[in-house]
Amino acid sequence: MEYLSLFEELKVRKMSLDLTRGKPAADQLDLSSSLDSIKIDIYDFDEVDIRNYGLVKGLSECRDLGSNILGCDKEYIWAGGNSSLTLMSQYLSYLCIQGVGDGPWSSEERVSILCPVPGYDRHFVLSENLGLNMIPVPLDGYGPDLNVIRSYVESDDSIRGIWCVPKHSNPSGETYSRATIEGLIDIFSNTRKNSRIFWDNAYAIHDFEDSEPLEDIFSIAKDKENEDLIVGFGSTSKITYAGAGIGFMALSKSNQESFLPFYSALIIGPDKINQIRHVKFFQENDLMNHMSMHADLIRPKFELVQKWLHGQDYGSWTKPTGGYFVLLKTDPGLAKRIISLASELGLKLTPAGSTHPYSVDPEDQYIRIAPTACSIEELDSAMEILVCCLGLAYQENERN
Ligand SMILES: Cc1ncc(COP(=O)(O)O)c(C=O)c1O
């Protein structure tokens, strides 16, 4: 196949397409539209009028919902505002300003966070904004490579934590094995200073095909007597509404006690009206059945991406069973070129490098494909463009 003539043909079509962000499409949001008409006739819950301030840790029934989603005991869960990313930023700010036991991170010359790559761009931007030094570590299909982590942690005292997206990881799609979870806990339990594993379980129940289960890190950490190591996060952003859902965090009892004064200075109480709406919604709609309706809408899009990629000769790619991304790996030095060619044809792709700390993919070879937000027809056109640009970039490379 000669891709240059197809490229010229596609250019004439002047398309405007976007495969950048992992967002639910409108038909997915429609699955939760009855949230808007849920009538609240009682306002007194947990001895608080939910229209008022209060219940900083969230409504008890909503914490049950968080526990069902995140797969850990309710005693760990707080239900917050509409975004888990905000909770992550608040917890990291607390570590920088106040710290846990060893004083504020900001008073140290260097604090480093391990960042499994390819990873989630917003974890990296958040860490960079807070002045944390990011160290990339490779993923091995079952989570981050424990040998690399062990050797870094043993030789560098500035390492104080690691970002993890343990289920259907963004964007590599992998789910951490029990051995990886145990290994992470063991390695970080032996550091000289207090560390934290940031367990961002954003895709905890987001399977669209049979998927490997994820073990509950809190019960494993409890057996190893180090629950304080883990700080979990999740939300209903890709379950109900991405802009008006509920964010959750999961903390040990002692972490809750030390974080509460900092957190209570930031928030007098979350939106408990939205919390009770979510509780009632999931009394009427079974959570896992609701997720299988999402899966039915998402699955054909992932199948279409696979069909286009299998129909050509270049690169390698993931075949996830859940989550929101397919990760395309090209020969070194081609990702930027492909993304720039795609932009000439009107297709926006996540900028090359965004899967890595400081936006630097050293081999320039990863492209994140986010197929959910557009319609199936748009996705078909977008994949035609992507495949064309992939082929053209490889052919240019072969000629040079
Ligand atoms: C790994 C991961 N964490 C967090 C988020 C954002 O979560 P929230 O909407 O709860 O802030 C996303 C969104 O794409 C994500 O992929």
The ligand as an SDF file (V2000), in Angstrom:
LIG
                    3D

 16 16  0  0  0  0  0  0  0  0999 V2000
   -6.0170    7.3410   35.6270 C   0  0  0  0  0  0  0  0  0  0  0  0
   -6.9950    8.4510   35.7890 C   0  0  0  0  0  0  0  0  0  0  0  0
   -7.1570    9.0110   36.9950 N   0  0  0  0  0  0  0  0  0  0  0  0
   -8.0240   10.0250   37.1910 C   0  0  0  0  0  0  0  0  0  0  0  0
   -8.7580   10.5330   36.1460 C   0  0  0  0  0  0  0  0  0  0  0  0
   -9.6850   11.6780   36.3990 C   0  0  0  0  0  0  0  0  0  0  0  0
  -10.5760   11.2910   37.3720 O   0  0  0  0  0  0  0  0  0  0  0  0
  -11.6990   12.2540   37.9330 P   0  0  0  0  0  0  0  0  0  0  0  0
  -12.6260   12.5340   36.8330 O   0  0  0  0  0  0  0  0  0  0  0  0
  -12.2890   11.4790   39.0380 O   0  0  0  0  0  0  0  0  0  0  0  0
  -11.0050   13.5040   38.4270 O   0  0  0  0  0  0  0  0  0  0  0  0
   -8.6190    9.9810   34.8670 C   0  0  0  0  0  0  0  0  0  0  0  0
   -9.3730   10.5360   33.7440 C   0  0  0  0  0  0  0  0  0  0  0  0
   -9.1410   10.2700   32.6110 O   0  0  0  0  0  0  0  0  0  0  0  0
   -7.7110    8.9210   34.6910 C   0  0  0  0  0  0  0  0  0  0  0  0
   -7.5280    8.3510   33.4960 O   0  0  0  0  0  0  0  0  0  0  0  0
  1  2  1  0
  2  3  1  0
  2 15  2  0
  3  4  2  0
  4  5  1  0
  5  6  1  0
  5 12  2  0
  6  7  1  0
  7  8  1  0
  8  9  2  0
  8 10  1  0
  8 11  1  0
 12 13  1  0
 12 15  1  0
 13 14  2  0
 15 16  1  0
M  END
$$$$
